[in-house]
Amino acid sequence: MANQKVSLLDLKNFITLNKGLVCYISSDEEFFVEEAIEHVKSEKLDEASKDFNYDVFYGRDTEISRAFDVIETLPMMSTHRLVIFRRAHELKDKDWEMLTPLLSNPVPSTFLVFMGDKPDGRKTVIKNAMKHLTHFHFTKPFDREFPQWVQYICKKHGVKIDNDAIHLLMQIVGPNLLEIKNEILKLEQYVGAGKSIGASDVMHVASRIKLQNVFDLTDAIGKSDQARALMCLADLLDDGQNEVSILSMVHRHVRLLRQTKVGEQQGFSGRELSSFAGVPFYFLREYTSQARLWSERKIEKTYKVLGDTDKALKSSPVSSHIWLENFIMRTCQ
């Protein structure tokens, strides 16, 4: 079946489009893969029989002969069986070769879902397999779209959240909806079901170490303090923070500095400036102070270095920390 690209702004679209019995789900944002799987499970399994009709296999650990047995087993007390292959991109070429006949002639009562990284269409064996799969790829949302997804997560879990808390969460966690969801679940326990999450709640619940290190790093870069920025980077890496996530946080910080600068030039101040720039009101004074230190030329130069660093991280992950250190040295001259 033809490859289909699914909009991230409407997850329900996945259920509407996914009429086939076999599909592949990928995304640049892990949250959407998990959300899509949750929708599939709710559609294809019922509570009474799901323990008998739900099986999961994991990438290269999959024993294909056993997977075949499970896929071809009739569902018990239900019309459907759901079989999921997680980390499907790890399947070997010979696994795909064995699976292809089953994909071309699927078992009517088994809903088969593959999920993983975007398939490598350069490989003939994968290209042949994908001819029989409907591919749903969820792209990563733009920064401006993250707040509405945070609201979506909160609504789903029965809590409310104010704008300051949303911006603060994004500042601490970075643009990663799965991590944001985990923080919201903790916040739900803290404030109680049906209550509203405020910025002070986020400050209280967030990891002290992570909170301090993230703000220290962006603050040091904002003030062009090279030595301090390098120390903060080392602390974040030691704390297990992902390099791409760190770069995303820095990119967001620079973007907010530019927005704050533009907002001030247009005459905004106080809450109006906070709303225009997308900056937590808690930190508006710090952002306005830093924004005045950044010329438009420096911002443009930093965006260029951010882009170069992002490409380098994706092409040379082994030496990723070196690229981040190089970014800081070039930016904080």
C-alpha positions as a Python dict, from the first residue, in 0.01 Angstrom:
ca = {
    (1, 'M'): (0, 0, 0),
    (2, 'A'): (117, 354, -62),
    (3, 'N'): (324, 538, 197),
    (4, 'Q'): (110, 787, 391),
    (5, 'K'): (231, 1081, 597),
    (6, 'V'): (8, 1155, 894),
    (7, 'S'): (-37, 1498, 1049),
    (8, 'L'): (69, 1519, 1411),
    (9, 'L'): (-197, 1780, 1479),
    (10, 'D'): (-473, 1520, 1462),
    (11, 'L'): (-389, 1182, 1615),
    (12, 'K'): (-745, 1067, 1562),
    (13, 'N'): (-662, 1079, 1191),
    (14, 'F'): (-451, 770, 1248),
    (15, 'I'): (-755, 564, 1343),
    (16, 'T'): (-954, 699, 1048),
    (17, 'L'): (-683, 624, 792),
    (18, 'N'): (-562, 293, 928),
    (19, 'K'): (-810, 61, 760),
    (20, 'G'): (-558, -208, 665),
    (21, 'L'): (-457, -509, 869),
    (22, 'V'): (-84, -441, 843),
    (23, 'C'): (94, -110, 911),
    (24, 'Y'): (427, 49, 1004),
    (25, 'I'): (440, 340, 1249),
    (26, 'S'): (740, 571, 1276),
    (27, 'S'): (797, 919, 1413),
    (28, 'D'): (1059, 1183, 1490),
    (29, 'E'): (880, 1220, 1825),
    (30, 'E'): (847, 898, 2028),
    (31, 'F'): (539, 1027, 2210),
    (32, 'F'): (330, 998, 1892),
    (33, 'V'): (430, 638, 1832),
    (34, 'E'): (321, 544, 2185),
    (35, 'E'): (2, 747, 2148),
    (36, 'A'): (-79, 579, 1817),
    (37, 'I'): (-21, 232, 1965),
    (38, 'E'): (-251, 321, 2254),
    (39, 'H'): (-522, 411, 2003),
    (40, 'V'): (-471, 85, 1813),
    (41, 'K'): (-494, -118, 2135),
    (42, 'S'): (-814, 55, 2240),
    (43, 'E'): (-966, -4, 1895),
    (44, 'K'): (-860, -365, 1840),
    (45, 'L'): (-857, -520, 2190),
    (46, 'D'): (-1125, -553, 2454),
    (47, 'E'): (-1052, -573, 2826),
    (48, 'A'): (-1199, -919, 2876),
    (49, 'S'): (-973, -1097, 2625),
    (50, 'K'): (-669, -873, 2570),
    (51, 'D'): (-439, -1099, 2776),
    (52, 'F'): (-500, -1378, 2525),
    (53, 'N'): (-485, -1170, 2207),
    (54, 'Y'): (-195, -929, 2250),
    (55, 'D'): (171, -1015, 2177),
    (56, 'V'): (484, -802, 2140),
    (57, 'F'): (816, -884, 1971),
    (58, 'Y'): (1135, -678, 1995),
    (59, 'G'): (1363, -611, 1698),
    (60, 'R'): (1665, -833, 1658),
    (61, 'D'): (1551, -1048, 1953),
    (62, 'T'): (1252, -1169, 1750),
    (63, 'E'): (1232, -1540, 1678),
    (64, 'I'): (1051, -1529, 1343),
    (65, 'S'): (922, -1888, 1357),
    (66, 'R'): (753, -1815, 1692),
    (67, 'A'): (620, -1485, 1557),
    (68, 'F'): (463, -1676, 1267),
    (69, 'D'): (289, -1914, 1508),
    (70, 'V'): (146, -1625, 1708),
    (71, 'I'): (34, -1424, 1403),
    (72, 'E'): (-146, -1727, 1257),
    (73, 'T'): (-318, -1821, 1584),
    (74, 'L'): (-690, -1745, 1587),
    (75, 'P'): (-804, -1490, 1849),
    (76, 'M'): (-966, -1618, 2168),
    (77, 'M'): (-1308, -1479, 2264),
    (78, 'S'): (-1257, -1190, 2023),
    (79, 'T'): (-1261, -1099, 1653),
    (80, 'H'): (-904, -965, 1653),
    (81, 'R'): (-555, -1050, 1767),
    (82, 'L'): (-300, -765, 1793),
    (83, 'V'): (70, -836, 1728),
    (84, 'I'): (328, -557, 1758),
    (85, 'F'): (691, -557, 1644),
    (86, 'R'): (875, -289, 1843),
    (87, 'R'): (1219, -169, 1721),
    (88, 'A'): (1122, -305, 1378),
    (89, 'H'): (1419, -124, 1220),
    (90, 'E'): (1643, -378, 1398),
    (91, 'L'): (1491, -674, 1210),
    (92, 'K'): (1746, -848, 989),
    (93, 'D'): (1710, -865, 611),
    (94, 'K'): (1637, -1238, 632),
    (95, 'D'): (1358, -1163, 885),
    (96, 'W'): (1193, -925, 638),
    (97, 'E'): (1232, -1184, 360),
    (98, 'M'): (1053, -1441, 575),
    (99, 'L'): (781, -1195, 674),
    (100, 'T'): (707, -1057, 325),
    (101, 'P'): (480, -1347, 211),
    (102, 'L'): (277, -1300, 531),
    (103, 'L'): (254, -926, 464),
    (104, 'S'): (135, -980, 108),
    (105, 'N'): (-131, -1225, 229),
    (106, 'P'): (-216, -1113, 585),
    (107, 'V'): (-410, -1321, 836),
    (108, 'P'): (-757, -1154, 840),
    (109, 'S'): (-805, -1187, 1216),
    (110, 'T'): (-460, -1052, 1313),
    (111, 'F'): (-385, -680, 1322),
    (112, 'L'): (-8, -655, 1265),
    (113, 'V'): (182, -337, 1362),
    (114, 'F'): (551, -261, 1310),
    (115, 'M'): (698, 36, 1491),
    (116, 'G'): (1048, 181, 1484),
    (117, 'D'): (1275, 423, 1304),
    (118, 'K'): (1180, 531, 955),
    (119, 'P'): (1242, 231, 725),
    (120, 'D'): (1555, 231, 508),
    (121, 'G'): (1396, 236, 163),
    (122, 'R'): (1735, 194, -7),
    (123, 'K'): (1734, -177, 82),
    (124, 'T'): (1552, -390, -173),
    (125, 'V'): (1421, -635, 86),
    (126, 'I'): (1270, -354, 296),
    (127, 'K'): (1135, -179, -12),
    (128, 'N'): (958, -502, -111),
    (129, 'A'): (817, -550, 239),
    (130, 'M'): (696, -190, 260),
    (131, 'K'): (490, -238, -59),
    (132, 'H'): (249, -439, 156),
    (133, 'L'): (252, -205, 459),
    (134, 'T'): (65, 117, 513),
    (135, 'H'): (328, 352, 655),
    (136, 'F'): (221, 621, 901),
    (137, 'H'): (500, 867, 981),
    (138, 'F'): (436, 1132, 1245),
    (139, 'T'): (665, 1433, 1205),
    (140, 'K'): (797, 1629, 1504),
    (141, 'P'): (581, 1932, 1587),
    (142, 'F'): (709, 2287, 1552),
    (143, 'D'): (797, 2470, 1875),
    (144, 'R'): (481, 2680, 1849),
    (145, 'E'): (272, 2360, 1845),
    (146, 'F'): (416, 2210, 2164),
    (147, 'P'): (190, 2407, 2407),
    (148, 'Q'): (-127, 2262, 2251),
    (149, 'W'): (16, 1910, 2284),
    (150, 'V'): (99, 1979, 2649),
    (151, 'Q'): (-264, 2088, 2693),
    (152, 'Y'): (-374, 1768, 2516),
    (153, 'I'): (-172, 1551, 2757),
    (154, 'C'): (-303, 1738, 3062),
    (155, 'K'): (-664, 1714, 2947),
    (156, 'K'): (-622, 1343, 2885),
    (157, 'H'): (-499, 1294, 3242),
    (158, 'G'): (-762, 1512, 3403),
    (159, 'V'): (-557, 1816, 3504),
    (160, 'K'): (-536, 2177, 3388),
    (161, 'I'): (-219, 2376, 3331),
    (162, 'D'): (-152, 2748, 3295),
    (163, 'N'): (67, 2903, 3026),
    (164, 'D'): (356, 2987, 3260),
    (165, 'A'): (372, 2623, 3370),
    (166, 'I'): (374, 2504, 3007),
    (167, 'H'): (663, 2732, 2914),
    (168, 'L'): (849, 2635, 3229),
    (169, 'L'): (806, 2264, 3156),
    (170, 'M'): (940, 2312, 2805),
    (171, 'Q'): (1232, 2510, 2941),
    (172, 'I'): (1326, 2238, 3190),
    (173, 'V'): (1251, 1925, 2990),
    (174, 'G'): (1313, 2050, 2637),
    (175, 'P'): (1100, 1975, 2330),
    (176, 'N'): (1036, 1609, 2412),
    (177, 'L'): (669, 1524, 2458),
    (178, 'L'): (730, 1181, 2610),
    (179, 'E'): (946, 1333, 2886),
    (180, 'I'): (693, 1615, 2928),
    (181, 'K'): (418, 1352, 2967),
    (182, 'N'): (620, 1178, 3242),
    (183, 'E'): (660, 1511, 3425),
    (184, 'I'): (285, 1579, 3392),
    (185, 'L'): (207, 1239, 3545),
    (186, 'K'): (426, 1332, 3843),
    (187, 'L'): (259, 1673, 3863),
    (188, 'E'): (-85, 1509, 3853),
    (189, 'Q'): (9, 1308, 4163),
    (190, 'Y'): (139, 1624, 4329),
    (191, 'V'): (-155, 1862, 4265),
    (192, 'G'): (-433, 1599, 4258),
    (193, 'A'): (-682, 1498, 3989),
    (194, 'G'): (-889, 1781, 3843),
    (195, 'K'): (-661, 2052, 3987),
    (196, 'S'): (-459, 2308, 3793),
    (197, 'I'): (-79, 2295, 3751),
    (198, 'G'): (100, 2624, 3806),
    (199, 'A'): (460, 2733, 3753),
    (200, 'S'): (534, 2696, 4124),
    (201, 'D'): (421, 2330, 4108),
    (202, 'V'): (659, 2266, 3818),
    (203, 'M'): (944, 2428, 4012),
    (204, 'H'): (867, 2207, 4313),
    (205, 'V'): (835, 1876, 4129),
    (206, 'A'): (1112, 1910, 3866),
    (207, 'S'): (1444, 1740, 3934),
    (208, 'R'): (1660, 1986, 4128),
    (209, 'I'): (1980, 1877, 3952),
    (210, 'K'): (1830, 1887, 3604),
    (211, 'L'): (1654, 2216, 3674),
    (212, 'Q'): (1974, 2380, 3795),
    (213, 'N'): (2194, 2244, 3517),
    (214, 'V'): (1956, 2332, 3233),
    (215, 'F'): (1910, 2689, 3348),
    (216, 'D'): (2278, 2725, 3430),
    (217, 'L'): (2375, 2617, 3078),
    (218, 'T'): (2132, 2843, 2894),
    (219, 'D'): (2214, 3130, 3132),
    (220, 'A'): (2587, 3087, 3073),
    (221, 'I'): (2539, 3079, 2695),
    (222, 'G'): (2308, 3381, 2715),
    (223, 'K'): (2583, 3570, 2899),
    (224, 'S'): (2858, 3429, 2670),
    (225, 'D'): (3032, 3277, 2974),
    (226, 'Q'): (3232, 3007, 2797),
    (227, 'A'): (3401, 2843, 3098),
    (228, 'R'): (3077, 2816, 3296),
    (229, 'A'): (2885, 2688, 2992),
    (230, 'L'): (3140, 2409, 2938),
    (231, 'M'): (3112, 2308, 3307),
    (232, 'C'): (2731, 2302, 3287),
    (233, 'L'): (2747, 2093, 2970),
    (234, 'A'): (2969, 1839, 3146),
    (235, 'D'): (2723, 1823, 3439),
    (236, 'L'): (2428, 1762, 3207),
    (237, 'L'): (2610, 1487, 3017),
    (238, 'D'): (2716, 1324, 3345),
    (239, 'D'): (2350, 1338, 3451),
    (240, 'G'): (2260, 1133, 3141),
    (241, 'Q'): (2105, 1415, 2937),
    (242, 'N'): (2086, 1337, 2565),
    (243, 'E'): (2312, 1555, 2343),
    (244, 'V'): (2039, 1628, 2085),
    (245, 'S'): (1802, 1725, 2367),
    (246, 'I'): (2064, 1964, 2508),
    (247, 'L'): (2105, 2127, 2168),
    (248, 'S'): (1725, 2159, 2138),
    (249, 'M'): (1713, 2340, 2474),
    (250, 'V'): (1985, 2580, 2363),
    (251, 'H'): (1814, 2639, 2028),
    (252, 'R'): (1490, 2720, 2210),
    (253, 'H'): (1673, 2958, 2447),
    (254, 'V'): (1824, 3152, 2156),
    (255, 'R'): (1486, 3166, 1981),
    (256, 'L'): (1326, 3304, 2300),
    (257, 'L'): (1601, 3565, 2330),
    (258, 'R'): (1524, 3679, 1977),
    (259, 'Q'): (1147, 3685, 2047),
    (260, 'T'): (1208, 3884, 2366),
    (261, 'K'): (1424, 4130, 2173),
    (262, 'V'): (1161, 4171, 1900),
    (263, 'G'): (884, 4208, 2160),
    (264, 'E'): (1068, 4486, 2342),
    (265, 'Q'): (1132, 4663, 2011),
    (266, 'Q'): (756, 4652, 1947),
    (267, 'G'): (685, 4810, 2286),
    (268, 'F'): (567, 4505, 2483),
    (269, 'S'): (650, 4467, 2852),
    (270, 'G'): (546, 4262, 3154),
    (271, 'R'): (285, 3990, 3096),
    (272, 'E'): (229, 4107, 2738),
    (273, 'L'): (598, 4057, 2657),
    (274, 'S'): (598, 3720, 2835),
    (275, 'S'): (304, 3605, 2623),
    (276, 'F'): (446, 3744, 2297),
    (277, 'A'): (789, 3589, 2347),
    (278, 'G'): (668, 3260, 2495),
    (279, 'V'): (892, 3316, 2799),
    (280, 'P'): (785, 3202, 3148),
    (281, 'F'): (702, 3519, 3344),
    (282, 'Y'): (922, 3380, 3622),
    (283, 'F'): (1226, 3436, 3400),
    (284, 'L'): (1122, 3738, 3194),
    (285, 'R'): (1362, 3977, 3367),
    (286, 'E'): (1655, 3741, 3298),
    (287, 'Y'): (1557, 3703, 2933),
    (288, 'T'): (1520, 4077, 2876),
    (289, 'S'): (1860, 4131, 3039),
    (290, 'Q'): (2027, 3869, 2819),
    (291, 'A'): (1844, 3975, 2501),
    (292, 'R'): (2002, 4320, 2528),
    (293, 'L'): (2346, 4154, 2512),
    (294, 'W'): (2267, 3977, 2185),
    (295, 'S'): (2281, 4167, 1857),
    (296, 'E'): (2080, 4044, 1558),
    (297, 'R'): (2411, 3956, 1392),
    (298, 'K'): (2512, 3734, 1686),
    (299, 'I'): (2172, 3561, 1685),
    (300, 'E'): (2199, 3486, 1311),
    (301, 'K'): (2555, 3356, 1356),
    (302, 'T'): (2442, 3134, 1647),
    (303, 'Y'): (2156, 2989, 1439),
    (304, 'K'): (2412, 2897, 1173),
    (305, 'V'): (2637, 2725, 1429),
    (306, 'L'): (2333, 2547, 1578),
    (307, 'G'): (2245, 2410, 1235),
    (308, 'D'): (2602, 2292, 1173),
    (309, 'T'): (2614, 2128, 1515),
    (310, 'D'): (2280, 1952, 1464),
    (311, 'K'): (2402, 1800, 1136),
    (312, 'A'): (2730, 1696, 1298),
    (313, 'L'): (2553, 1529, 1592),
    (314, 'K'): (2338, 1323, 1358),
    (315, 'S'): (2626, 1220, 1134),
    (316, 'S'): (2893, 1162, 1404),
    (317, 'P'): (2713, 1048, 1723),
    (318, 'V'): (3027, 885, 1868),
    (319, 'S'): (3196, 1223, 1923),
    (320, 'S'): (2877, 1416, 2000),
    (321, 'H'): (3011, 1582, 2315),
    (322, 'I'): (3298, 1730, 2113),
    (323, 'W'): (3053, 1896, 1873),
    (324, 'L'): (2864, 2048, 2167),
    (325, 'E'): (3185, 2176, 2322),
    (326, 'N'): (3281, 2324, 1985),
    (327, 'F'): (2940, 2492, 1962),
    (328, 'I'): (2988, 2657, 2303),
    (329, 'M'): (3340, 2777, 2219),
    (330, 'R'): (3223, 2928, 1891),
    (331, 'T'): (2911, 3087, 2042),
    (332, 'C'): (3065, 3219, 2364),
    (333, 'Q'): (3370, 3388, 2215),
}
